[in-house]
């Protein structure tokens, strides 16, 4: 696994790898109304469930350099406020930009700032020519953010027609 010290910084944020100590954060984030509605219920009913999910699903993404979901921390407070990263999904040909934030941090530009940092990483470091993003068609905030970031609607997702796929050429 690549170094656990990978950190990406923006003006207001630090993005770092998730670790075992993030189980309470993941438990809280994955049980917010927005996460449950638009990402889905990952059956993280306890901090122990979150620790298992971290070990089984999130941390293994780091086997590929610069890939995976990262904790997004507000520099000023040092608190984790969400996740953002690049994901290689078996069901997609292209790398997927994923993110999710606590509701109290929505509408403040944090998701855009973190996502833009990931797009720059995809372009400059990974030398990708395209990335995609998946969202629920009723997730108006996510669709608006992806539009501002230059993503365009491509299609529905097979076999998940309740989701839409957007793409951005880099």
C-alpha positions in Angstrom: 0.0 0.0 0.0 1.4 3.4 -0.9 2.5 5.7 2.0 -0.2 6.7 4.5 1.3 10.2 4.4 -0.3 11.2 1.1 -1.8 14.6 1.8 -3.3 17.1 -0.7 -3.9 20.7 0.4 -6.1 23.5 -0.9 -6.6 27.0 0.4 -9.0 25.9 3.1 -8.8 22.1 3.1 -6.5 19.1 3.8 -7.3 15.8 2.0 -5.8 12.8 3.7 -6.1 9.0 3.7 -8.7 7.5 5.9 -7.5 5.3 8.7 -8.9 3.2 11.6 -9.4 6.3 13.8 -11.9 7.6 11.3 -14.6 5.0 12.2 -16.7 7.5 14.2 -16.5 10.1 11.4 -17.5 7.5 8.7 -20.3 6.2 10.9 -21.7 9.8 11.3 -21.2 10.8 7.6 -22.6 7.6 6.1 -25.8 8.0 8.2 -26.6 11.5 7.2 -29.9 12.0 5.4 -28.2 13.1 2.2 -25.8 10.1 2.2 -28.6 7.6 2.8 -30.8 9.2 0.2 -28.4 9.8 -2.6 -25.5 7.3 -2.1 -27.4 4.5 -0.3 -27.4 2.7 3.0 -24.1 0.9 3.5 -25.5 -0.8 6.7 -23.1 1.2 8.9 -25.2 1.0 12.1 -22.4 1.4 14.6 -18.8 2.6 14.9 -17.7 -1.0 14.7 -19.6 -1.4 11.4 -17.8 1.7 10.2 -14.4 0.3 11.2 -15.2 -2.9 9.2 -16.4 -0.9 6.2 -13.2 1.2 6.3 -11.0 -1.9 6.3 -13.0 -3.8 3.8 -14.1 -1.2 1.3 -12.4 2.2 1.7 -8.8 1.6 2.7 -8.2 -1.1 0.0 -8.7 1.6 -2.6 -5.3 3.0 -1.7 -3.5 0.1 -3.3 -3.4 2.3 -6.4 -1.5 5.5 -6.0 -3.6 8.6 -5.6 -6.9 6.6 -5.7 -9.6 6.2 -3.2 -11.8 8.4 -1.0 -10.0 10.8 1.2 -11.0 12.5 4.4 -11.6 16.2 3.8 -10.6 18.3 6.8 -11.2 22.0 7.3 -7.7 23.5 7.9 -9.0 26.1 10.4 -10.7 23.6 12.7 -8.9 20.4 11.8 -12.2 18.6 11.7 -13.2 16.1 9.0 -16.1 17.6 7.1 -16.5 15.0 4.3 -14.9 12.7 1.8 -13.7 13.2 -1.8 -11.6 11.2 -4.2 -11.1 9.2 -7.3 -12.5 5.7 -7.5 -11.8 2.9 -9.9 -15.1 0.9 -10.1 -15.3 -2.5 -11.7 -18.6 -1.4 -13.3 -17.1 1.7 -15.1 -14.4 2.1 -17.8 -13.3 5.5 -16.4 -12.2 6.8 -13.0 -15.1 8.1 -11.0 -15.0 11.3 -8.9 -16.9 10.7 -5.6 -17.6 13.0 -2.7 -20.0 13.5 0.2 -20.1 16.2 3.0 -21.9 16.8 6.3 -24.9 18.9 5.7 -23.6 21.8 7.9 -20.7 22.2 5.4 -22.8 22.2 2.2 -23.2 25.4 0.3 -19.8 26.8 1.4 -17.7 25.8 -1.6 -15.9 22.9 0.2 -17.1 20.2 -2.2 -16.1 22.3 -5.2 -12.7 23.0 -3.7 -12.0 19.4 -2.9 -13.4 18.1 -6.2 -11.3 20.7 -8.2 -8.2 19.4 -6.4 -9.0 15.9 -7.4 -9.6 16.9 -11.0 -6.2 18.6 -11.1 -4.7 15.4 -9.6 -6.4 13.4 -12.3 -5.1 15.7 -15.0 -1.6 16.6 -13.9 -0.5 13.5 -11.9 -2.5 10.6 -13.3 -2.6 12.0 -16.8 -6.2 10.9 -17.3 -8.1 12.0 -20.4 -11.5 11.8 -18.9 -13.2 11.2 -15.6 -16.8 10.5 -14.7 -19.2 11.1 -11.8 -22.3 9.2 -10.7 -25.2 10.8 -9.0 -28.9 10.4 -8.3 -31.0 12.5 -10.8 -32.8 14.1 -7.9 -29.6 15.3 -6.2 -29.9 18.8 -7.4 -26.9 20.2 -5.4 -24.6 17.5 -6.8 -25.8 17.9 -10.4 -25.3 21.7 -10.1 -21.8 21.3 -8.7 -20.8 18.8 -11.4 -22.1 21.2 -14.0 -20.0 24.0 -12.6 -17.0 21.7 -12.7 -17.5 21.0 -16.4 -19.2 17.6 -16.3 -21.9 16.9 -18.8 -24.7 14.3 -18.7 -23.8 11.1 -20.5 -26.4 8.5 -19.6 -28.0 6.3 -17.0 -26.0 3.6 -15.4 -26.5 -0.1 -16.1 -27.8 -1.9 -14.1 -28.7 1.0 -11.9 -31.1 3.1 -13.9 -31.9 5.2 -10.9 -28.5 6.9 -11.3 -27.0 9.1 -13.9 -23.5 9.2 -15.3 -21.7 12.5 -16.1 -18.4 12.9 -17.8 -15.7 15.5 -18.1 -12.9 15.4 -20.7 -9.5 16.6 -19.2 
